Amino acid sequence: MTEYEIKQQICDIGKRIYDKGMVASNDGNISVKLNDNEFLCTPTGVSKGFMTPEFICKVDANGKVIQANAGFKPSSEIKMHMRVYKERPDVKSVVHAHPLYATSFAIAGIPLTDPIMPEAVIALGCVPIAEYGTPSTEEIPDAVSEHLQYYDAVLLANHGALSFSDSLLSAYHKMESVEFYAQLMYQSKMLGGPKKLTDAQVERLYEIRRQFGMTGKHPADLCPNVRAGKPSCHTCTGKCSDHGAGDDSALIAEITKKVLSALGK
């Protein structure tokens, strides 16, 4: 795709997000990686439903403006996008929105961790909550950073949702999936509570994902609990953020045990 075509695609996705009610007014932002030091992003203070290609800004890896037409400047949340690109070289696009149901869970402090639907288990695994940070500061990038090596989507406490992937279309689809997952969770709770998939059923879905060779980060492959021989995130009491020394210590102990065994000690 040419740079102009990518700008047009950003506008098209922005309109989809706006038309689906995932943002209100001038909320949300989208970015696409062109190369290691050039990124396209939506401007601040502009409705995502009414953009045209000349609205789109270009910034460098530090979020500094390379090119922007008069009257436009990069999103104030560009720091969050740049952190994702810095820590996830496989990511080519980032989407931030405020979808109604997903944001409601973020405001309520409830991560999306219950296995209730095969498609959500395969595509997302879990959607944790990054701690609250003041918009446009380094607080949000720092909070998001904790989850970047384990997931392709996170809820932002009292704020919204963030999804990222190896293409703009895929990043957008992940945002759609997060919102659909949240809506199903909410409505099933209204009906008395969801009937969750069993651990065995979840593991079979994880295996399907591995067989598909799907890209990105996912608990099926990278969850620290799984690597340490513990239950997956779907049974981690809903915290879905237990990436601390406890998990690493268990993993190191297990590796040490195997090495010593191989050495006959």
Protein Blocks (a to p, Z undefined) as FASTA:
>chain_A
ZZklmmmmmmmmmmmmmmnopaghjeccddddfblmbccdddehiafklccfklpccddf
kopafbdcehiacdfklmmmmmmmmmmmkbcbdcddddfklmmmmmnopacfbcfbfklm
mmnopacddddddehiaklmmmmmmmmmmbcbdcdehibccdddfbfklmmmmmmmmmmm
mmmmmmmmmnopaadddfklmmmmmmmmmmnopgcjdfklmomklmnopacfklngonop
acbfklmmmmmmmmmmmmmmmnoZZ
